[in-house]
Amino acid sequence: MSEKTLAREGIMELVLYIPGESGDENMVKLSSNENALGCSPMAQEAMGKAVSSVNEYPNPTSIEIRKELAKLHGLDAAQIVVSNGCDHILSMVAQAFLDEGEEVVAASPTFAAYATNTLILGGKMVKVPLKEHTHDLEAMAAAITEKTRLVYICNPNNPTGTIVTQQQADAFMEKVPQDCIVVFDEAYFEFSEDSDCASGMKYLREGRNVLVTKTFSKLYGLAGERIGYAMGPVELVNILQRVALPFPVGRVAQAGALAALKDRVFVENTLKSNAEARAFFYESFDKMGITYCPAHGNFIFADLGYPAPEVFERLKQKGYIVRPGHGWGYDTWQRITFGTKEQNEGLMEAIKSVLEEF
Ligand SMILES: Cc1ncc(COP(=O)(O)O)c(C=O)c1O
């Protein structure tokens, strides 16, 4: 029997998720927006200790983390749901709120999981092209119909790194009907130094039907532990809890995340290193006449001017793995995760030499 017959309708049309390439330990991996500084030493110590009790199931709702996050964000722990990476949170959002045939509005290109989860549930994805590499909120508002259940705003956006401002988001939110849930994916929010960068938290406090999702993978450097969360009104969080896994976050991940939240020094170091990397890339690309998007995340999206797959391969031969943009329709662009100072300088030399070869 072919896979097609066994699979649920539409499943075989889904495109397999291709993560950023890893290479081996000799390669510098700047393809998955991981934290160049590793993770907090306090988190490492806590995770080491937690290993001795992995024979016991973890706390089912990550209660200690929710309490700490509640303090951090000025919310109640009942407004927070923690799960196995923001990836799983996004899957829960679709499972909890989307009926077959209902519509989901998101930008294009943006983080792929919004579309994947929509299609798995039999929803219809309405993709609104970016305008000047940024969410076109006016067009997104115009794309909302009575069938729209969810709207995703990835701010800063992956892969472009661009943001929408709070004023733009205000104007957009005025047009969104109450029965439509707006998900602000703020995986990279803390990296933006722009005080105008829109956050869904404002609308959450106003009592709107919004969810704000965040992750421990980027700022806290815990991508390998898989832990992320959503914040929203209690009613929405209670619905999300219905589709929660029994024990979504392991003991080691919970211990690491809890300790990471208390290590403000690591967070400050990460943000400092990120800001320095951003300044370095801006300056270097400006000198080279290379176009790039404003980099509000921990990565920069740049037009290196030659076919993306080929530039990607040549950089790889020089020991650097980045993310080619052709899969997002940006045929000559690369998404580059900020590395350490040494990695960034090495990559820049590699880019210069690859561009000279063309
Ligand atoms: C915008 C965005 N949202 C969510 C995620 C998923 O985060 P997590 O590692 O917590 O699953 C990513 C990961 O790259 C991302 O870029």
The ligand as an SDF file (V2000), in Angstrom:
LIG
                    3D

 16 16  0  0  0  0  0  0  0  0999 V2000
   10.0450   32.8100   14.8750 C   0  0  0  0  0  0  0  0  0  0  0  0
   10.2630   31.5110   15.5610 C   0  0  0  0  0  0  0  0  0  0  0  0
    9.2820   31.0180   16.3290 N   0  0  0  0  0  0  0  0  0  0  0  0
    9.4370   29.8570   16.9670 C   0  0  0  0  0  0  0  0  0  0  0  0
   10.5930   29.1270   16.8620 C   0  0  0  0  0  0  0  0  0  0  0  0
   10.6810   27.7920   17.5340 C   0  0  0  0  0  0  0  0  0  0  0  0
   11.3450   27.9060   18.7330 O   0  0  0  0  0  0  0  0  0  0  0  0
   11.6380   26.6140   19.6300 P   0  0  0  0  0  0  0  0  0  0  0  0
   13.0750   26.3040   19.4860 O   0  0  0  0  0  0  0  0  0  0  0  0
   11.2640   27.0530   21.0280 O   0  0  0  0  0  0  0  0  0  0  0  0
   10.7470   25.5050   19.1630 O   0  0  0  0  0  0  0  0  0  0  0  0
   11.6360   29.5890   16.0780 C   0  0  0  0  0  0  0  0  0  0  0  0
   12.8760   28.8110   15.9210 C   0  0  0  0  0  0  0  0  0  0  0  0
   13.7370   29.0770   15.1680 O   0  0  0  0  0  0  0  0  0  0  0  0
   11.4570   30.8210   15.3890 C   0  0  0  0  0  0  0  0  0  0  0  0
   12.4030   31.3060   14.5850 O   0  0  0  0  0  0  0  0  0  0  0  0
  1  2  1  0
  2  3  1  0
  2 15  2  0
  3  4  2  0
  4  5  1  0
  5  6  1  0
  5 12  2  0
  6  7  1  0
  7  8  1  0
  8  9  2  0
  8 10  1  0
  8 11  1  0
 12 13  1  0
 12 15  1  0
 13 14  2  0
 15 16  1  0
M  END
$$$$
